[in-house]
């Protein structure tokens, strides 16, 4: 995604800039209509502004416009058009568009299914820090899909996504520590990552934690300390 995005002092100033043809202002105005920030939510109006900015090669608008076509939000759903706009932005280095284009290639929506192309775009996005792409790339390496199976490489990408709070990546990283795949086996690290994933609602991590705690013996020292704390204190003034 390009840097040096502009800012405006007020919503009205941004709207004027958009009406005068500023692509970044048009893109931001589209986001405002899509989310209902500062204006009444209006998906069709959002698409109108995204399209104007996208036609001026604004990658953020191109990615948003692709999403609108993918979701049928403000326009009839048309996955081929979604792929077109994602590609426009992806080829200019927009990581969100690269991830979305990878998803289309992986699932065969709007483009012929092609796992090698999916991997290519996930890798591009992952290198730019896109966390969902990092997670998906980790899955490709763990499963040996398109690339040789490589648990160390899987762990590398799971960790990058996990550190950006992607729950399934945290869970998978925990499983790698639990089984010793790609990292030395370390149950304390496994539990640490399961807890972080479980707090985000990851069901697999919650299950794994439940199994772990169910198999643990209570520590005698802890039990004795608890019992002592429950005894009434005597002889205190």
Secondary structure, DSSP 8 states (H G I E B T S, - for coil): --S-----SSHHHHHHHHHTT-HHHHHHHHHHHHHTSSS---HHHHHHHHHHHHTTT-HHHHHHHHHHHHHTSSS---HHHHHHHHHHHHTTT-HHHHHHHHHHHHHTSSS---HHHHHHHHHHHHHTT-HHHHHHHHHHHHHTSSS---HHHHHHHHHHHHTTT-HHHHHHHHHHHHHTSSS---HHHHHHHHHHHHHTT-HHHHHHHHHHHHT----HHHHHHHHHHHS---S--
